[in-house]
Amino acid sequence: MKKKFTKTEEFDKMFDEGKDISEFLDVENAKRPAREQKRVNVDFPIWMIQSLDREAKRLGVTRQSIIKIWIAERLKEIA
């Protein structure tokens, strides 16, 4: 499918007016800066995994989610 093009000013005006701008977007190739993922491996002691799993279950999230949330919270504190 060929994408349509428009001038920046026209695009901004359409967006500001709440019009549908989706025909001008290339969502298949869109990227979120600073949100790319990179896999890392971390070894935890078994007691820590068990504690993480209990807390994740209590909160209704996955182990990976709780690790990400806690690390993000800590990094915001020190930033």
C-alpha positions as CSV (number, residue, x, y, z in Angstrom):
1,M,0.0,0.0,0.0
2,K,1.4,3.4,-1.0
3,K,1.4,6.0,1.7
4,K,0.1,9.5,1.1
5,F,2.3,12.5,1.8
6,T,1.4,16.0,3.1
7,K,3.3,19.1,4.1
8,T,4.3,19.3,7.8
9,E,2.1,22.4,8.3
10,E,-1.0,20.6,6.8
11,F,-0.3,17.5,8.9
12,D,0.1,19.5,12.1
13,K,-3.2,21.4,11.4
14,M,-5.1,18.1,10.7
15,F,-3.7,16.6,14.0
16,D,-4.6,19.7,16.0
17,E,-8.1,19.6,14.6
18,G,-8.5,16.0,15.6
19,K,-8.8,14.7,12.1
20,D,-7.8,11.2,11.1
21,I,-4.1,11.3,10.1
22,S,-3.5,7.5,10.0
23,E,-3.2,7.5,6.2
24,F,0.0,9.5,6.5
25,L,1.6,7.2,9.2
26,D,3.9,4.3,8.5
27,V,3.0,2.2,11.6
28,E,4.7,-0.9,10.3
29,N,8.1,0.8,10.6
30,A,7.4,3.0,13.6
31,K,9.9,2.9,16.4
32,R,9.8,4.2,20.0
33,P,13.0,6.0,20.8
34,A,14.7,4.7,23.9
35,R,12.2,1.9,24.2
36,E,14.0,-0.7,22.2
37,Q,14.3,-4.0,24.0
38,K,17.5,-5.9,24.7
39,R,17.6,-9.3,26.4
40,V,19.8,-9.8,29.4
41,N,20.3,-12.8,31.6
42,V,20.5,-12.5,35.3
43,D,21.1,-15.3,37.8
44,F,19.2,-15.0,41.1
45,P,19.3,-17.3,44.1
46,I,16.4,-19.7,44.5
47,W,15.0,-17.9,47.6
48,M,14.9,-14.7,45.6
49,I,13.0,-16.3,42.7
50,Q,10.5,-17.8,45.1
51,S,10.0,-14.4,46.8
52,L,9.6,-12.7,43.4
53,D,7.1,-15.3,42.3
54,R,5.0,-14.9,45.5
55,E,4.9,-11.1,45.1
56,A,4.2,-11.4,41.3
57,K,1.3,-13.8,42.0
58,R,-0.1,-11.5,44.7
59,L,0.0,-8.6,42.3
60,G,-1.3,-10.6,39.4
61,V,1.7,-9.9,37.2
62,T,4.5,-12.0,35.7
63,R,7.9,-12.4,37.4
64,Q,9.4,-10.4,34.5
65,S,7.0,-7.6,35.0
66,I,7.7,-7.2,38.7
67,I,11.4,-7.2,38.1
68,K,11.0,-4.5,35.4
69,I,8.7,-2.4,37.6
70,W,11.0,-2.6,40.6
71,I,14.1,-1.8,38.6
72,A,12.4,1.1,36.9
73,E,11.2,2.5,40.2
74,R,14.7,2.3,41.6
75,L,16.3,4.0,38.6
76,K,13.8,6.8,38.8
77,E,14.8,7.4,42.4
78,I,18.4,7.8,41.6
79,A,17.9,9.8,38.4
